Amino acid sequence: MVRPLVAALGAATLLAATPTEQARPPRGAVLVERFFAPSLGVTKHYLVYLPPSYAGTPTRRYPVAYYLHGLSGSESDWVSLAGIDVIADSLIAGGMSEMILVMPDGDDGWYTNWATPRGYDECANGAARDRAAPTFCVNTPRYEDYVSRDLVRHVDSTYRTLADRRHRGIAGLSMGGYGAVMVALNHPDLFAAAASHSGVLSPMYAGPHPFAPPARYFTSIDSLEVAWGGVWPSVAPAFGSALAAWEARDPARRARR
């Protein structure tokens, strides 16, 4: 099952830019759901795609792929902007194994347990800006735990999943691509496959551009702040003010261990 899961994680984004004029294949269902996430201390929304045969085969169980959105995005992006449900329908009609897709709301949390936690009130009074605080701010920003513990457990207990590592994958775009790889690295017992689409795979990387060895990395928080520019207010509380905290959250450096 691992090989088809890896292929599916990559194919969904590649086909997003390849519309078809053929007749629409059998459709899955997209549901808007919510659940209380203990790691965040709030209720979060997510979208779930249930494949075409789900409703009609009540004893069948399915693999699951989690798709994480990018910075300033929301749980609806993979459907409203990428049409992932239409793509999944087409891939399944073409022979791909059916699977459940889960798209959670990750705020601008970088899918990591924040190094400098910020409470709900602090977020609501400043960081939320034009975002609705009840859907954007959390009490305890432990976003990695939210995905790897709360969400996976909730999905496995709510839907007919094949609830084991071999049948579970994770993917994401940009910030979500970072999150997908980092969560998979930290939880190899949960995910058999991970895909990063335009993801931030080395937050400390300083060059050269394009990449060529030997790689250089930023060696001070001040230089990181300059490099990240306007995104710094989002990433700083998540990654922290110490280089050790950044190194622990750098997938490229983690993968070299």
Long-range contacts (C-beta under 8 A, 24 or more apart in sequence): 1-63, 1-97, 1-162, 1-166, 1-167, 1-192, 2-166, 2-192, 2-193, 4-96, 4-97, 5-63, 5-65, 5-99, 5-167, 5-168, 5-169, 5-192, 5-193, 6-169, 6-193, 6-195, 7-96, 8-65, 8-91, 8-96, 8-97, 8-99, 8-169, 9-65, 9-169, 9-170, 9-171, 9-193, 9-194, 9-195, 10-171, 10-195, 11-87, 11-91, 11-96, 12-67, 12-82, 12-84, 12-87, 12-88, 12-91, 12-171, 13-82, 13-171, 13-173, 13-195, 13-197, 15-87, 15-90, 15-91, 16-82, 16-83, 16-84, 16-87, 20-90, 24-86, 24-89, 25-52, 25-89, 25-90, 25-92, 25-93, 26-52, 26-89, 26-92, 26-93, 27-52, 27-85, 27-89, 28-52, 28-54, 28-85, 28-88, 28-89, 28-92, 29-54, 29-55, 30-79, 30-85, 33-158, 35-150, 35-154, 35-158, 37-146, 37-150, 37-151, 38-149, 38-150, 39-140, 39-142, 39-143, 39-145, 39-146, 39-149, 39-150, 40-138, 40-139, 40-140, 40-141, 40-142, 40-143, 40-146, 40-150, 41-120, 41-138, 41-139, 41-140, 42-120, 42-137, 42-138, 42-139, 44-104, 44-105, 44-146, 45-75, 45-104, 45-105, 45-135, 46-75, 46-102, 46-103, 46-104, 46-105, 46-151, 47-75, 47-76, 47-78, 47-79, 47-102, 47-103, 48-100, 48-101, 48-102, 48-103, 48-155, 48-159, 49-79, 49-84, 49-85, 49-88, 49-100, 49-101, 49-102, 49-103, 50-100, 50-159, 51-88, 51-92, 51-98, 51-99, 51-100, 52-89, 52-92, 52-98, 53-98, 54-98, 54-100, 54-160, 58-160, 60-160, 61-160, 61-161, 61-162, 62-98, 62-99, 62-100, 62-159, 62-160, 62-161, 62-162, 62-167, 63-97, 63-99, 63-100, 63-161, 63-162, 63-167, 63-168, 63-169, 64-99, 64-100, 64-101, 64-102, 64-155, 64-156, 64-159, 64-161, 64-162, 64-167, 64-168, 64-169, 65-99, 65-100, 65-101, 65-102, 65-168, 65-169, 65-170, 65-171, 66-101, 66-102, 66-103, 66-104, 66-147, 66-151, 66-152, 66-168, 66-169, 66-170, 66-171, 66-180, 67-101, 67-102, 67-103, 67-170, 67-171, 67-172, 67-176, 68-103, 68-104, 68-106, 68-111, 68-147, 68-170, 68-171, 68-172, 68-173, 68-175, 68-176, 68-177, 68-179, 68-180, 69-103, 69-105, 69-106, 69-172, 69-173, 69-175, 69-176, 70-172, 70-173, 70-174, 70-175, 70-176, 70-177, 71-108, 71-174, 71-175, 71-231, 71-234, 72-108, 73-106, 73-173, 73-175, 73-176, 74-105, 75-103, 75-104, 75-105, 75-106, 76-103, 77-103, 77-173, 78-103, 78-173, 79-103, 100-155, 100-159, 100-161, 102-151, 102-155, 104-146, 104-147, 104-151, 105-135, 106-143, 106-146, 106-147, 106-175, 106-176, 106-179, 107-136, 107-137, 107-138, 107-143, 108-136, 108-175, 108-234, 109-138, 109-141, 109-143, 109-146, 109-238, 110-143, 110-175, 110-178, 110-179, 110-234, 110-235, 110-238, 110-239, 111-143, 111-144, 111-147, 111-172, 111-175, 111-176, 111-178, 111-179, 111-180, 111-182, 111-183, 112-143, 112-144, 112-179, 112-182, 112-238, 112-239, 112-249, 113-141, 113-142, 113-143, 113-144, 113-145, 114-141, 114-142, 114-143, 114-237, 114-238, 114-240, 115-237, 115-238, 115-239, 115-240, 115-241, 115-242, 115-245, 115-249, 116-236, 116-237, 116-238, 116-240, 116-241, 117-141, 117-237, 118-237, 127-233, 141-237, 141-238, 143-179, 143-238, 144-179, 144-182, 144-183, 144-186, 147-179, 147-183, 148-183, 148-186, 148-187, 148-190, 152-190, 165-189, 165-190, 165-191, 165-192, 166-192, 167-192, 168-192, 169-193, 169-194, 169-195, 170-194, 170-195, 171-195, 171-196, 171-197, 172-196, 172-197, 172-199, 173-197, 173-198, 173-199, 174-198, 174-199, 174-200, 175-199, 175-200, 177-201, 178-203, 178-251, 181-251, 182-249, 182-251, 182-254, 185-251, 185-254, 185-255, 201-251, 201-252, 202-250, 202-251, 202-252, 202-253, 203-235, 203-239, 203-246, 203-249, 203-250, 204-246, 204-247, 204-250, 204-253, 205-252, 215-252, 217-253, 219-243, 221-246
